[in-house]
Amino acid sequence: MSFVEIADVALRYAPQGGAEGTLAVDGLSLSVEKGEFVAVVGPSGCGKSTLMKLATGLNFPTRGSVSVAGRPVKGPVSIAGMAFQNPVMLPWRLTRDNVLLPLEVVQPHRRQMRARKAEYQAKADALLASVGLEGAGEKYPWQLSGGMQQRASLCRALIHEPELVMLDEPFGALDAFTREELWCVMRDLHAQKNFTTILVTHDLREAVFLADRIFVLSARPGRVIKVRDVDLPRPRPLEVTYEKQFTDIVHELRGLIAEARQ
Ligand SMILES: Nc1ncnc2c1ncn2[C@@H]1O[C@H](COP(=O)(O)OP(=O)(O)OP(=O)(O)O)[C@@H](O)[C@H]1O
């Protein structure tokens, strides 16, 4: 059995005001192996974020099944860490304390928080340093740039050592240079820690740079219309993005999405 299995799933959002609701995904099947880095791309509104919510237990299928780590998903998946386009840091807490938030929620850390606070704080500072944010734990999030906040948000997604990391457009709001820097941060974190990763993105270069496999979804209701292996060797330097093999894959994906939008 794969680490994440989504099997023939449909999800219709509840109707409002007599309408019939929105069928977000239908016949959606995909599986992700342990340690794999996959990306999900597709036309706007095709159900990418819905897929993320299904895999983390924030939404449940109308039909079909979802399992993670061999267990059916019946509620929020505690072995998952998440990062989104908007880092949403609590402005009254230091950056370090924002990073520590999942440990205050997820067991067994929650019950150990008081006794192990100093150790957890040191862990947060070490994680921040590993993404180039040495000393930033002592600052408030509003004292950091957007790129720094997004790095901190990655740390928050990883602090409880999740086996599954879900990234929903995490670099979408950043300028091109900062975005590429964070691709490298993410590449290195994945290589070190080997968590299973699902990245939802509109940025096809980002998908090809980071992923082992890319799932292309149809227009809504979303289902997988193509699985593209990215057979570029790792570790991948940024320069790979200028190579023909890389740009060929990007063009292929662009063509598939253009077709799917029609
Ligand atoms: N909570 C909700 N209630 C009702 N409809 C919803 C809800 N969440 C999403 N939808 C609808 O489901 C469809 C799929 O939404 P989803 O956010 O999964 O798509 P997406 O591919 O992530 O979108 P985008 O490319 O714009 O980020 C859309 O038509 C959206 O309006």
The ligand as an SDF file (V2000), in Angstrom:
LIG
                    3D

 31 33  0  0  0  0  0  0  0  0999 V2000
  -15.5700   25.3450    1.2770 N   0  0  0  0  0  0  0  0  0  0  0  0
  -16.0780   25.3930    0.0480 C   0  0  0  0  0  0  0  0  0  0  0  0
  -17.4260   25.5000   -0.1570 N   0  0  0  0  0  0  0  0  0  0  0  0
  -17.9450   25.5270   -1.3870 C   0  0  0  0  0  0  0  0  0  0  0  0
  -17.2210   25.4390   -2.5270 N   0  0  0  0  0  0  0  0  0  0  0  0
  -15.8790   25.3410   -2.3980 C   0  0  0  0  0  0  0  0  0  0  0  0
  -15.2450   25.3100   -1.1050 C   0  0  0  0  0  0  0  0  0  0  0  0
  -13.9030   25.2010   -1.2840 N   0  0  0  0  0  0  0  0  0  0  0  0
  -13.7170   25.1590   -2.6170 C   0  0  0  0  0  0  0  0  0  0  0  0
  -14.8960   25.2400   -3.2820 N   0  0  0  0  0  0  0  0  0  0  0  0
  -15.0800   25.1890   -4.7470 C   0  0  0  0  0  0  0  0  0  0  0  0
  -14.5330   23.9490   -5.1990 O   0  0  0  0  0  0  0  0  0  0  0  0
  -13.8240   24.1440   -6.4380 C   0  0  0  0  0  0  0  0  0  0  0  0
  -12.3830   23.6790   -6.2730 C   0  0  0  0  0  0  0  0  0  0  0  0
  -11.7400   24.5600   -5.3420 O   0  0  0  0  0  0  0  0  0  0  0  0
  -10.2180   24.3960   -4.9260 P   0  0  0  0  0  0  0  0  0  0  0  0
   -9.8940   25.5130   -3.9940 O   0  0  0  0  0  0  0  0  0  0  0  0
   -9.9790   23.0140   -4.4810 O   0  0  0  0  0  0  0  0  0  0  0  0
   -9.5000   24.6000   -6.3370 O   0  0  0  0  0  0  0  0  0  0  0  0
   -7.9660   24.9860   -6.6730 P   0  0  0  0  0  0  0  0  0  0  0  0
   -7.5780   24.1550   -7.8500 O   0  0  0  0  0  0  0  0  0  0  0  0
   -7.1300   24.8750   -5.4570 O   0  0  0  0  0  0  0  0  0  0  0  0
   -8.1480   26.5200   -7.0710 O   0  0  0  0  0  0  0  0  0  0  0  0
   -7.0330   27.6080   -7.4710 P   0  0  0  0  0  0  0  0  0  0  0  0
   -6.3390   27.0840   -8.6720 O   0  0  0  0  0  0  0  0  0  0  0  0
   -7.8420   28.8300   -7.7860 O   0  0  0  0  0  0  0  0  0  0  0  0
   -6.1370   27.7610   -6.2790 O   0  0  0  0  0  0  0  0  0  0  0  0
  -13.9630   25.6330   -6.7880 C   0  0  0  0  0  0  0  0  0  0  0  0
  -15.0450   25.7670   -7.6980 O   0  0  0  0  0  0  0  0  0  0  0  0
  -14.2960   26.2800   -5.4590 C   0  0  0  0  0  0  0  0  0  0  0  0
  -15.1010   27.4250   -5.6420 O   0  0  0  0  0  0  0  0  0  0  0  0
  1  2  1  0
  2  3  1  0
  2  7  2  0
  3  4  2  0
  4  5  1  0
  5  6  2  0
  6  7  1  0
  6 10  1  0
  7  8  1  0
  8  9  2  0
  9 10  1  0
 10 11  1  0
 11 12  1  0
 11 30  1  0
 12 13  1  0
 13 14  1  0
 13 28  1  0
 14 15  1  0
 15 16  1  0
 16 17  2  0
 16 18  1  0
 16 19  1  0
 19 20  1  0
 20 21  2  0
 20 22  1  0
 20 23  1  0
 23 24  1  0
 24 25  2  0
 24 26  1  0
 24 27  1  0
 28 29  1  0
 28 30  1  0
 30 31  1  0
M  END
$$$$
